[in-house]
Amino acid sequence: MSDLETFHAETRAWLEANCPAAMRQPVRGEGDIVWGGRKAQLSPDQKAWLDAMASRGWTVPDWPKDYGGGGLSPEQTKILRQEMARLGCRNPLNSFGISMLGPALLKYGTEEQKKRFLPEIARGEIRWCQGYSEPNAGSDLAGLQTSAEDKGDHFLVNGQKVWTSYADKADWIFCLVRTSKESKHNGISFLLFDMESPGVSTKPILLISGYSPFCETFFDNVEVPKDQLVGELNKGWDVAKYLLGHEREMISGMGLGGGGLGSGGPAALAEEAKRAVGVDADGRLADPLLRAQIALFEVRERAFRAMSEKFMDELKYGKTHPAQPSMMKYYGTELNKARYELVMAAGGSDALEWESEGSEGGTKARAWLRTKANSIEGGTSEIQLNIIAKRILELPGA
């Protein structure tokens, strides 16, 4: 057997032996998702699965072993992902530290910062939130005004962020601050600090879904040690742009399933519709129009999955186009919104039920409403289309 074949066989056997049966069930809601961190409350199966994967570095399989990763090659990482998908294994750890901050630290962080933060991220011991958007700096992110004043051995941070996902549950924040007013883009720095630092406070923002993953975040004379500056002073925009590319790839993953349809794979939507509408004498979805709409959706989903795998392979080998994350983010979020439109169409008026035990607390309706933010968060769809038009189609700017 070749080395890859041996790795494939050993990986399959290890996953079958170590992934608890409960961790092979589709994700049905927020409680099934493991974010880690100091405030995490995990079930025994969730903890066992996280600990097992972290012990091998497989929460971040392609990170170097020195930083808590698995040290796997791109080919080995792909095999691991394929075997997890085959078994229906849940992701052992969801983390902004893994999907966004980690890649930025690997590229821009000092050796001390990498060894301090990356292993904790990989083990799920620290949960991060993102301090980017402000009340007057959304799409024009470079217009941010949260300030960090140089006080010799530390920065003094004052200002406000908004739409800070899970800020009330996070341990630390990676935050864009203004350290110079001489240049809009070249006056921004990238800081890391503890959310329990004196002067940090949060206020949840209630959404139309009735849930509140987002917060307003306030900084009042927060002292941040200078060794928690990532990259060069006033050059944080470079770090921010690099991180945004990884954020958009993360958000694009919604196109491959999320919320109530979790890890059910390409057929999950059809099975959901069959439960709601029923089947005909041939075992097919009883509503022929809805059946055709779902078939078209599944074709698009499979095409997006193939495109995503291609882009991820290119990314691992450094061959990706800078605008590819925008393509993935735009189409992935549109696909996820379309998925839940079909879920609601299949459920009819029953799918709109908001609070009953039968509707699991209005899971479908709340998830459908939540998807409306997909085309806003992480950079609006309009921004992504502008990037695609300029960087790929080479159309002139307005």
N, C-alpha and C positions, 0 to 999 in steps of 0.2 A: 504494500500500500504506500502511496505517496504521503508526504508529511501532512498535506491538507486533508487527505482522506482519513488519516489517523486522527487528526484534530476533529474532523466532522463526527466520526464514530464516538470519540471520547466525550465530545460536547453533548451529543444526543443522550448518551448514557448518563452523564452527570445531571443534566436537566431533568430527565425522567426520574432520577433518584432523589433529587433535592428540591424540586418545585412542588410545594404542597398542593393538594387537589383544589383547595379553595382559591389558590392563586392562578388557577387555570380557567376560572369562570369569567365571563365578560364583565367589564366594569359597568355597574348599574347606576352609579352616582358618585358624588364628591367623597363620601365616606370610604369608597373603595380605592381612592387614589392616595398613594403614600408620598408626602412632601418632605418628611424628615424634619429635623430641627429640634430645638430645645423644648418646644411646646407640643410635639407630636404625641398622639395617643394611638398606638398601633395594636392591632389584634395579634395574638400569638403567631398566627400564620403569616401575617404581614411582616412581623419582626424577623421570623425565621427565614423568610425568603430574602428580605433585605440583607440580613447578616450573611447569609450564604453567598449571595452574589457579590457583596462588598468584599468578602474575604478573598475572592479571586480577582478583585478589581474589575468585575464585569458590570458594575453599574456605569462605568466609563471605560469600556473595553479597549478603546483605541488611545487612551491617555497613557503616558509613560508610567512604568511601575513605580518610579521614584516619587510620583505625585499621587499615588493611590489607584492608578489605573491598571488595566490588564496587560498593557504592552502588546496588544494584538495587532497584527498587520491588517490592512484593509480587507484582504480576502478572508481572514479569520473572523473579523468583526462581522462581515456579511453572513458568514456561516452561522455564527451565534444568533444573529437577528432572525435568520430563516428558521432555525431550529426552535427558537422561542415562539415564533409565529405558528409553526406547525403544531406545537403542543398547546397553543393558546395561552402561553405564559404572560401574565401581566408584567408591565414595566415595574421592576422592584422599587424604583425611585424616580419621581418626577421632581425636577429642580431647576429653577432659574440659574442656579449656580452651575449646573451641568450644561444646560442648553445655551446660556448666554455668557455669564461671567467667566466660566472656566476657559473657553476658547480665547477670550480676551486676555486673561492672566497668562495663559500659555504663550501668547504672542508678545505681550507688553509688560508683564509683571517681572519684578526682580526675583532672583532665586529665593530670597528670604520669603517673599510674598507667596510664591508658588508652594514652597514647603509648608508654610503656615496654613494656607487656606484650602488648597486643592485636596489634600487627603481628607480633611473634614467634610468637604463637599461630597467626595466620592463615597464616604461612609454614611452620609445622610445626617450628620451631626449638626449642620448649620444650614438654615433656610434663609434665602436671600429674596429681597424685593428690589425693584428697579426705580430709581429716582430720576426720571427724565422729564416727562411732560409737566408743564406749569399752567396756571390759569390763563396766561397770555402768551404761552409758548407751547403750542401743540404741533401742528404741521410745520410751523416755523420754529423748530426746536432750538436752533442756534440763537434765538432771541431770549433765551432763558436769563433770569435775573437773580436766582438764588446765589448769594455771595459767599465767598470763603476768603476771609481777611487773614493775611499773614501776621501771626503773632510771635514769630521767632521760632519756638519749638513746636508750634501747632497752628492749625487753621481754626478760625472762628466762623462757623457757618450759620447764616440767617436766611430765611426765605420759606417758600412753600412749593410743594409738588402736588400734583393731582392725578387721579386715575392710577394710583400706586397699587398694583395688584397685590392683595394679601399683605399689605403693610402691617396690619394689626396682628398678623400671625408670624411675621418674619423676625429673624434674629438679627440680621445685618442688612444693610442697603448699599448698593453701588449707585453712586449719585454724581450727576453732572452739576458743577458749580462754576460760577464766574469768578475768575481770579484776576482778570484784567478787563478794563473797558476800552482799551485802545483799539481792539479788533473784535468784530462780532464772533468770528469762528476761532481765531487764534487767541482767545482770552478765556477759554473754557478748560477746566481741569476735571479729572476723574478721581473721585475719592471713595474709600470704603470706610464705613463706620457702623458701630453697634447701635441697634434700634433702642437699646435701653440706656443710651447715653443721656445724661441730663440735658433737657431742652428739646428732646424729640417727642412729638405727640401725633396721634392719628385720629381721624374721624371717618367712619364708614360712609360710603355713598350708596344709598339704596337704589337698585335698578328696577326696571319694569317687571323683571322676572320675580321680584320679591326677595332676591338674594343680594348679597353685598360683598363681592370679591374685591371691589375697588375702595380706595380710601383717599382722603385728603391727608397730606403729611406736612407737618409744620416743624421748622427748625428755629429755635430761639437761643442764640449764643451757644451752639453746640461745639465743643472742643474736639478736634480731630487730629491725632498725631500725624506728623508729616510723613512718617514711614508708611502711611496708608494711602498715599498718592500713587496712582497707577500711571505709568508712563511719565512723560515730561510735564512740567508745569506749563500751563497755557496750551498744551497740545492734546488735551483730552478729546477734542473733536475727532481725532484719528481713531482713538480707542472706541468712541461712541459709534462711529460709522461701522467699524468692524463688528462690533457687538450687534448692531441693528440687523446686519446680514444674517447672523445666526438666529436672532429673534424671529425674523420673518420665515426662516426655514422651520422653526419650531411651530409657529402659528399655522403654517401651510399644512402641517400634519393633521389638522382638523379635517382636511378633505378625505382622509383615509379612515375616518371614524372617530366618534367621540361621544361624550355624554351618555345617554341611555343606550346607545348602540355599541359603545365601547369597542372591545376587541373582537367583535363577532365576525369580522371579515366581510368580503364583498356581498355575501348572501344575507347579511343581517337585516337589511332594510326589507327585503322580500319576505323574510320570515316574520318580521314585525307586522307587515301589512296583512299577511295571511291570518295572523291571530286576530286582527281587527276586523277584516272584511269577510274572511272565510274562503273556502276553495270550491271549485266546480267539480263535476264528476270525474275529471281527469287529474284532479289534485292540484290544479293551477289556481292562482289568485282569481277570485270570482269576478272582479271588476276588470274587464278587458282594457279599458282606457288607462286605468291606474297601472295595470300590468305592463302596458307599453311604455308608460312614463318611467317606471322603475327599471325596465330593461335598458332604456336609453341612459338613465342615470348610471347604471352599473357599467355600461360600456365606457362612459366618461370617467368613472372612478378607476377602472382598470387602466385606462390610458394615463391618468394622472399618477397612478402607482408606478407604472413603467417609467414615466418621465422623472418621478422623484428618485427612483433607484439609479437612473442614469446620472442625474445631477449629483447625487450623493457620492457615487463612484468618482465622478470628475472632481468633486470637491476634495476627496481624500488624496487625489494625485495632483492637486494644485492646478487643474485645467478648467475650472469653472469660470464662466463669464460673470463679471460683477453684477449684472442685472438679473441673473438667474434667481436669486432669492426673491426678487420682486415678482417674477413670473409665478413662482411657486406659491408665494403668499397670496397673490391675487386670485389665482385659480382655486387654490385649496380652500380659501374662505368662501368663495362663491359656491363651491361644491358642497361645503358643509351647510350653508344656508339652504341650498336646494334639497339636501337630504331631509332636513327637518320640515320643509314645506310639504314633502311627500309623506312624512310621518303624520303630520296634521291632516293632510287630505285623506289618508287611509283611516284615521280615527274618527273623522267627522266631528260632530258636536261633542262626543264623549271625550275627545282628546283635549278639549278646552277646559275640562273639569280641573279645579284649582287646588282642592284641599282634601279630598276623600282618601280613605285607605286604599280603595280600589285603584286610584290613579297614582298611588305612591306619593301623595302630596303634590299632585300636579306636575310630575316629573317631565312629561313630554311637553306640556304647555310652557313650563318655565325654561326648559332647554331650548325650545323654539324661539322664545323671546330673547334668550341670551345670545343666540347666533346673530342677531341683528347688529351686535357690536363687533362681530368678526371683521367687517369691512372698514372699521374705524381704528381698532387697536393695532399697535405695531406699525402704524403708517397707513393712512386711508387708501382705499382702492384708487382714488383719483391720483394720489401721489405715486402709487406703484405703476399706474398706467403711464404717467408722465415719464418715469424712469425708463420703462420699457420702450416708449416712443423715442426717447432721446438716445439711449445707450445701445439698443438693438436695431430699431428701425431707422435710426439716424435722422429722425425728423427734426426740423428746426424748432427752436423754442419759441414761446409766445412773445 
